[in-house]
Each structure stands twice: as structure tokens, then as C-alpha cells.
């Protein structure tokens, strides 16, 4: 069941052969697949008036090894399809004002845990090697991923001094990538809903011989399709706000790993920075300390 795009068609094709209870589940999913994607088997069963075991058998009927596999397929299906308005409506069903703090923190914990299970340590190490070998490093992330790109670019540039964050402003992204070639590296950061501009830029970098790295949520991501290396970070959230906790954690790991590889250079850089910060009073004094 790898092709999630065919899930709706699969349900429709099997509908006539399903039991009465399974048909109720199928009808609910076809009409409300955005909500069903975040329901437990028990909650889905209660919503349509069938038992939890009927929901599990429904997943088996579709060829999934348990309900969690079906749920994951539904979540993959809706990631790029929900508008912001739909996300707002969805979040109100699963997150209330009273439990927002607990639910969001729990979801982010789950995202960190899922990332730890998904990310490939060998790929991570190879990305570090490529970063250290690159002549120039270009980083691009738009929309909500802009903060991630800026954070990564800020710290990597302190360590390596050959990093450029590609912005979408006065000059076009492709003008900023004009001199990119096989000696360079491009890091594209994107999560649902994926920015088409970042996808195009990563593809451009790959076609011009640069090493293309994607930081995204799935190997099914359009960024991953053209990347030489993909770093996975889970970003599931039943909300209109994107969850960037796990992606930022992966970025922290990248920065720290690069800094440890370039330990002497990093120490010298921050010694100079500490003197500058002290002289320029960059940080506010507190209780007699700076």
C-alpha cells in the first residue's frame, strides 16, 4: 500500500463487497478523510456507530497491516491538500483552548520520537561530509520554513563562512543561484504545504551538478524526488500552524556535528565573537554579569 494517492479509489472499488459496518466507515472516510486521518480506531468507530474491531477489519480489507498503517496513509494523502481554512476547522475538532498546551506539546514529542525512528544516521553523516567539502553552501526555505533556513544559515556561516541563505525578495532565487555548480551544495527545506519555488530551486541545483540535500517530512515529498540526500523530520500536526520542532532539532544536530568536526575553527570564531559582544554590549547586563 505504498501509493497513498490511490487510497480513495481503492475504497471505492471495494465498497460493494464490504459489510454493512465497513460501508459506514468507508462512507465516513470518503466524505471526511481529513478528520478520519487523525482519529483513533475507537473514535472512528464511535463516530459511525461500529466497534473498534470493525474498523481494524476494515483496514485489513483494504490490505493494510493494521489500522495505524491506514491512518498513516490517510495523513500522507491530506498533507498537501488541506487549505489553511480546512486546517483551522480540523484543529478545532482535535484541539480546544483548554487542552491546547498539552495536546500540542504531546504532538511535538511524538514528532521528535518519529524523527528519531525515521532519520538515517548514515545519510546524516554523509550530509555532514558534503557540507564540509562544499565550496559554497546555499540554503533555501520559504513560507514557514524561512525561519528554519535562517537559523541554519546563521550558525553554519559562523563556523564555515561560505554559506548563503537564498531569499525570495528583490532578486529572484535563480539569480542568487547563478554561479552554483558541481563544487557547491544546496539545502532545500520544505514541509506540507510544500513551496513550489523551493522545489524548483532544488531541481535547478541538481541539474547544475550541485549536491542537493532535502530536509523534509517524507521520502514521498516532492523535494526528496530530486535530492541526492534526504533528511527526514516528522511534522504532523492537526492544526493550521506547522510543527517545526523536529525539523529544528535536526538542524541543531547538523550545526553541532559540523561544529565538532571543525572544533578549533569554531572555538576561535566564538572567542572573537565573545570579545566583540562584550565590547559592543550586545547582551544586556543582569545582576552585575553580562
N, C-alpha and C positions, 0 to 999 in steps of 0.2 A: 504493500500500500504506500509506495513512495510518491506517487503523483497525486498530491493533495488537490490539484485543480480539477480532478475527475471525481471527487468525492460526491458532489451533488448529483452528478449524472449516475453514479453507482447506486445511490439511494433510490433514485427514480427508476432505474432499471430493475431493481429487486423489489420494488414496492408491492406489486400484485401478489407476490409469493409470500409476503410477510404475514405473521399472525396479527390478530386484531390489536393487541397491545403494541407490537412493533410498529404497526402502521401509525399509531398515535404518536410514537416517538419520532418516526420519520417525518410526519406532517409538521410537528413542532420544530424540528431541525431545519426543514426546508423553509419555513416561514421566519424562524428566529435563530438562525445559525450563529449570529453574533452573540446572542445571550447564552445559547447552549454551550458554546466553546469554553465558558468559564463556570459551568455548573458541574457539581459532583454528580455521580451516577444516582445517588439518593435524591438529590434536589431535582434533577431532571425527571426522575420517576414520579416524584410528588407533583410536579408541575403538570404532568399529563395523566396522572391517575393510574400508574402502573408500579410494580415493585422494582426495587433496585436490581434484582436478578434478571428481570426482563430487559432492563437497559444493558446489562452486561451481555446477555444473549444477543441483543440487537447488534452490539459491536462485533461479536463473533460472526454473526450472519453476514456482516459486511467484509469479513476477512481480517479483522484486526485482532491482535493478541491481547485482549482485554480492553476495558473502557478507556483507561488513560491514553492508549495509543490513538483511539478515535478522537478523544478530546484534543490531543496534540495536533492531529490532522486538521481539526476544525480551527484551532488557533492559528496554524500556519495559513489556512485559507483566508482568514479575515484580516491578517496583519496589514496588508496593503490596500484593503478595500474599504475600511471604515473611514468616514469623514470625521472631522472634529466634532460636528454636531452629534453624530452617532456615538462617538466616544463619550461625550458628556451624558447622553441618555443611558449608555451602558454603565458608566461609573456610578450613576445614581442608584442602579439596581443592586450593586455589589458593595458600594462604599457609602456609608452615611456619615453625617457630621460627627455623630457620637463615636464611631469606630474608625474614623479616617486614619488617625495616627497608628493604631495597632495594625490595621489591615495593610497600610502602605509599607510600614516597616517590615512586616512579615513577608510581603511580596518581594521586597528588595533582598531580604535574607534568602528567600527561595531563588532569586536571580543569581546571587553570588554562588549559592550551592550548585545551581545548574551550570554555571560557567565553569566552576572548578571541575565538574564532571565532563564537560564538553571540550574544553580547550586542550589542544595537543601540545605537550611540553616540548617535543622535538621541533615543531613548527615555530614555537615561541623562541627557542634558542637560535634557529636559523634566521628568524627575523632580526634578532639582536646582531648576528654576524653581518647581515646585509646592511643594517643601519651603520655599523662601524666602518664598513668598506666603501660606502657610497660617497661620491664626490659632493653631491648636493642632495638634500632631502626636502621633498615637497610634501606638505600635509594639507589635506582639504577635508572639511566637514561643514556642511551648510545646515540652515534651519536650526533645530535643537542641537545638532551635532557641532555647531560652531564653537560652543564652549569647550567641548572635548578637544577639538583641533587646536584651539588657542592654548589650552592648558599643556597639551603635549608639546606644541611648538615652543612655548615659553621655556620650559625646563630643558628640552633637548638642545635648544640653542645656547643655553648657558654652559652646557657640557661640551658640545661639538662645534658650535659657531659656523655651521654650514646648513642651517635649517631655515626654510621659508614656509610660512603659512599662506596658502593660496586663498585670497579673499574674493568675494563676489561684490565688487563695488565699481569704482571709477574705471578701472581697466578690466577687460574680460579675463576670465580664468585662463583661457588658452594663450593670451598674450603673456601672462605670468609664467606659463609653461613653455614658452617659445624655444628656449635653449636646452630643454630637457632631452637627454639621450641615454645610451646604454650604460653610462657611468653613474647614472642617478637613480634615485629611489622615490617612489610616490606612495604615500599612505592615504587611502581613501576611507573616511569614516562615515558610516550611514546606517540608520535603523528605520524601521517602518514608521511613517511612510517615507520611502527612500527618495532622496533628492535626485532627480534626473540629471542635474548638472554635475553632481559628484560622480555618478555612473559614467557619464560621457568623458569626464576628465580622466578617470582611471583607465578607461578604454584607450584614450588618446596616449596616455603614458605608456601603456603596454605596447601599443602599436609603434611607438617610437623607440622601443628597446629598453626602456627603464624597467627596473624591478617594481612590480605592482603588488602592494600589500593592502588587504581589506580588513578593517575592523568592523565587524557586522554581527548580526544575530544568528545567521543560519547559512549553511552551505547552499541553500536554495536562494539566498539573497542575490539580486542582480549584480551587486558589487563583487561577490565571490566568483561569479561566472567568468570574469576576465582577470582575476587576481592570480599571481604566482603563489602567494601565501595568504591564507585566511585565518585571522584570529577571531575566535567566536566569543561573544559576550551576550548572555541572555538578557532580554529587556522586556519581558512580559509584564504588562500592567493593564488591568481593566479600568482604564482612565483616559481622559483627554490629555494628560501630561505624560510624556515619555519617561520611562525609568532609565536613568543613565548611571546608576550606582555601579552596576557590574562593569560596564564599559570603562568607567573612570578607574575602577580598581585594576583592570588590565593595563590601562595606560600608566598608572602608578608603578606597576610591576615592570613595564618596559623602561620607564625612566630610571628606576632604581637599578635594574640589571645593567643598563648602559653605563650608569654612573659607577657601578662596582667594577666594570671592565676597564673603565678609564679613571681609576681611583685617584692617581696622582694629579692628573689634569683637573679632575673635579675638585679636589682639595685646594689646589692653587687658585682655581677660579673663585671658590667661595671664601677663601682667605681675603682676596682682593675685594670681593663684594662686601664682606663684613666691614672692612675699613671704610669703604665708600658709604655704606649705610650709616655707619657711626658718624662720619664727618658731616654727612648731609642730613643727619637726624631723620632718616627715612621712617623709622619706627618710633612710636610715641613712648615717652618715658612713663614708668609706672613704679611707684614706691621706691624711687631712687635708682631704679635699674632701667636699662634701655633694652 
